[in-house]
Amino acid sequence: MRLLVRLHARADTAYDNAYHPKLRGRIWQALQGTEYEQYHDENRPPGFNYSNPFPPGDMQEGDERTLLISAPQEQLLADVAEDLTADRELNIGQMPFHIDELTSLSPDVGEPGSSGTIETGTGLLVRIPPWRCDDYGIENPGEEAVYWQPEHTIEPLREQLEANLDQKHDLFSPDYLPGPSDTEGDLFEGYELLKTFAVPLQVTADQELTFVLSKWQFDYTVRDDDHRRHLNLALDCGLGERNALGLGFCNLVEKRNPYGKPAAEVHG
């Protein structure tokens, strides 16, 4: 589930690529006084994820932009939508916006037999724990996790994505349903790396870290209802780590029905 937020710039402004902490702070502000406020300082995924204000680029007053906020909890999005409706001024870093419209969306990868492509709209953060480096033949002289990079091959990335989605499944799905690692088959059947890049992000008020991120297109064919749930959970929560910083946000960019014909609904 996600909110589509239509915006317009309230002034001429340069695009702020360091939007992440400001937008995260605005979402937490919207959740003050709700049942979700308790997760602010917990060391666990809070469940929400968000896109960048897109398309990126410097703006003149009145220029339109779009923002997507996703979560597996419908009530969390309802609480955010209520706050954004009540206060339509949205300042994201140095970018001042007015909220024109909010719409709820429910992107779905499709029934079993459907296929398509999921693309990471924001950078994907995947780290390999130091105790797994030997398993992958990765040299790690220290005790810190290693950022995934292309020379590490697909296997550690695939396994870390699945393990991370397992954690989110445990938090946001009923206990009786199997998680990604409890079922046969991979989450994705195709992996196309678009680019890797490093970016400094303000993690806390007094801590800035430089993350090595990557952007991907992942191809899938829905095997069964469990696989469908897992893929839709990735759309709701984001993939990889630090989703509350807006990393790993996913869009459904191509979708075909079981007969191979293009489906009307994509991204969202």
N, C-alpha and C positions, 0 to 999 in steps of 0.2 A: 504494500500500500504506500501511496505517496501523495504529497501535496504539490500541485503545480502553482507557482506563485508568479503572476505577471507584475512586472515592475516598470517604472519609468524614472529616469534620472532627474533629480530635482535641481541639478546644477551641472555646469561643465566640469568634467573631472577626468583624471587619468585613471586607467584601470589599475586596481590594487591587487597584485598577485599574492600578497600576504593577507588575503581575506579570511583565511581559515579560523584563527582564534576569535576574531570579532564576530563572525557568523555563528560559531559554536557558542559564544557567550550570549548572543541574542536568543538562541534556541533554549539554552538553560534558563535564561530570564523568563521565557514564556512558560517554563515548567515549574517555576517557583510556586509553592503552595499546592502542588499536585502530588500524586502518589509516586511520580517518577523523580522528584527532587532528591530522594534518598540515594540515588545512584550517582550523584554528581562526583562524589569523592571516593567511590568504590573502584577497586582495581578489576573492572569487568566491562565488557562492551555494554554501553547504555541502550543500544538498540537503534538509535537513529543515525542517519547518514545524510549527506547532502551534496548536491552538485556545486560547481562554481556558478556565479551569475554569468549566464552565457547569452549571446556569444561574447567572448572576451574582446577587449579593445577599448580605447579611450572613448569617452562619451560627451555629447553635448546635451544641454538641458532638454528634456523631453524624449531622449532616446529610450527605446524599449529594451528590456532584458528579461530573462526568465530564470527562475530558481526552482529546483526540485528538492524536496525534503522527503525522505523515505523512512519507514519503520515497520516492523512486524506487528506492533501494537496499535490498533485503530484508535484507542482512547488517547494515546500519546499524541498522535497527529491531530486529533480533535482538540486537545488542549492547546497545542501550538497554533492551530488555525483560529481558535477563539481569541487568543492573545494578539495575533497579527491582524485580525479583523478589528479589534478594539483600538489598536495603535498601529496605524498604517504608515508611520514613518520608520523606515528601515535603513539604518546607517551601517554599512559593512566596510569597516576600516575607513578609508578616505572617500568612499563612494556613497553619496546620499541618494536614497531611493524613496519613492512612494509606492505603496502596494495598491495596485489597481484591481486585482481579481485573484481569488483563490479557488482552485478546483481540485477535487479528490479524484485519484486515479488508482486503478488496480491492475498493473501490468501482469501478464500471465504468459509463461513460455509455451503453453498449449497442452492439449491432451496427449496421452501416449501415442507415439508415432510422429508427433510434430517435431520440427527441427528449426534451427535458426542460429543467430549469432548474438552474443552478449559482448558489449564493449565496455571497457573501463573508461568512464568519462573523466575521472580524476586519477592521479597517480596511485598505483598499487604498492603497498608496503608489505614485503614478505621478508621475514628474518628467520635464519636457520639457527636453532639452539646450539650452543657449543658442544653439547653431548651427542649431537647428531652429525657433526661435521665429519668425523671419521667414517661414518656409514656412507657418506657421499663422496669421500675422497677429497674433501675440502680442507685446505690447510688453515688452521686457526691458532695463532700463537697465544691468544689470550683467553679470557673467560667470558667475553661478551658475545652476544649473538652476531651472526654474520649476515649482512644484507645480501639478498639474492641478486646475482648478476648473471648475464648470459653464459659465461664460461662454466657456471655451476650446473648446467643442463636443466631439462624440464622436470626430472623426477623430484628433486627436493621442493621445487615450487609447487608441483601438483600435490605432494603429500602435506606440505604446510598449509596450503589452501583448504584441503579437506579437514585437517585437524582443527583449524580455526573455525570452519563452518560447523564442525561438531560441537564446539563450545557454544556457539550461538544457538544451535539446535537444542542443546541441553537447557539453555536459558529461556527460550521463547516458544518451544514446541511441547506438546503433551508428552509425558514420560513414556507412554505406551507405544509411541511411534518410533520407528528405527531412524537413526541418524545417518549421515552420509557414509561413515566408515562401517556401519552395520549392514550395508547393502553391497551387492556385487556391481562391478562396473565403475568407471571413472565418472567424475562430475562432468567433465568435458571430453569431447573426442578430437578436438582440434585446438591448437594453441598457436596464435600468430603474434609475435612480439612486434609492437609498433615502434617503441623507443624506450630507452632508459635515461634517467636524468637525476641529478641531485638537487635538492631544494632545502633551504633553511626554513624551519617552522618554529614559531613561538609555542612551545608546549605548555609552559606555565608563565606566570607573570615575570619570573626572573630566570627562566631557562629556555634557551634556543638550541635546537638540535638540527643537524643536517641529515636528512634522510635520503637514501638511494631508492628511487621509485621507478616503476615501469608502467607502461600502458600496453594493453592487450586487446585482441579480439579472440573470444573463445567460441568455438562451434559446439553445438550440442544436438543430440536427438533424444527425445524424451522416451525412456524405457518403460516406465510404469508410473503409478501415482506417487510413489515415494520419491522417485527421481524428480518428478515435477515439483513436489513440495520443496525439495532441497534447492533446486534452481531458483524457484520463486523466493525462497528465504535469502538467497544471495542478492536478488534484486532489492529486497526489503532492507537488509542489514548492511550490504556492501561486502566486498571480499577483502581478505587480508586484515591487517592491523590498523589501529588508530582511525577507525571509521568516524568517531566523534570529531575528528579534525577534518572530516570531509574527504578522507583518502579511501580509495577502493570503491567509489560510487559507480554503479553499473547501469547501463542502458540496454534495452532490448532493441537492436538496430535492424534485425532481420528475423522474420518468422514465417514459416511455411506450415500448412496443415498436413495431416498424415498422407494426403495425396500429392504433396509436393507443390501445391499452389500457394502463392503468396497470401499471407493473412493481412487483413487491413490494419490491425493494431500492432504497432511497434513502439519502442521506447516508452515514453510516459514516465 
